[in-house]
Amino acid sequence: MTFTLEQLATCAEREVKQRRRVYSRWIEDHRMTQAFADDQLAMMEQIARDYRAKADAEAAKGDLFGGAV
């Protein structure tokens, strides 16, 4: 199965939100250290930013007016 860059960006952004909610509980329950959570969240945030930039660039290619309405 192949996904669009927009779908991948949206999924990664949703995952960042999910991790923010879940990781705090896992840290409190000693299931995860703060340092590990910080690293994992930072990586997913970077993935989300990368996919969002690619999706936005792809969308802009088809927009001759640069997003102006």
C-alpha positions in Angstrom: 0.0 0.0 0.0 1.2 3.5 -0.8 0.3 6.6 1.1 0.4 10.2 0.1 2.8 12.6 1.8 -0.2 14.4 3.3 -1.4 11.2 4.9 2.0 10.4 6.3 2.4 13.9 7.7 -1.1 13.8 9.3 -0.3 10.3 10.8 3.0 11.5 12.2 1.5 14.6 13.7 -1.2 12.5 15.3 1.5 10.2 16.7 3.2 13.2 18.3 0.0 14.1 20.1 -0.5 10.6 21.2 3.0 10.2 22.6 2.6 13.5 24.5 -0.4 12.1 26.3 0.8 8.6 26.9 4.5 9.2 27.8 3.7 11.3 30.8 1.7 8.5 32.3 4.4 6.0 31.5 7.0 8.1 33.2 4.9 8.4 36.3 4.4 4.6 36.3 8.2 4.1 35.8 7.6 2.3 32.6 9.8 4.8 30.7 12.5 7.3 31.8 12.1 11.0 31.1 15.3 11.0 29.0 14.0 8.1 26.7 10.6 9.8 26.4 12.3 13.1 25.4 14.4 11.4 22.8 11.5 9.4 21.3 9.2 12.4 21.2 11.9 14.6 19.6 12.5 12.0 16.9 8.8 11.7 16.1 8.5 15.5 16.1 11.3 15.7 13.5 9.6 13.0 11.4 6.4 14.9 11.5 8.1 18.2 10.5 9.9 16.4 7.7 6.8 14.9 6.3 4.8 18.1 6.7 7.5 20.1 4.8 7.4 17.5 2.0 3.6 17.4 1.9 3.4 21.2 1.8 6.0 21.4 -0.9 4.2 18.9 -3.0 0.9 20.7 -2.5 2.5 24.0 -3.5 3.7 22.6 -6.8 0.2 22.4 -8.0 -0.8 25.8 -6.7 0.3 28.4 -9.2 -0.6 31.3 -6.8 1.3 30.0 -3.7 -1.7 29.3 -1.6 -3.3 32.7 -2.0 -7.1 32.6 -2.2 
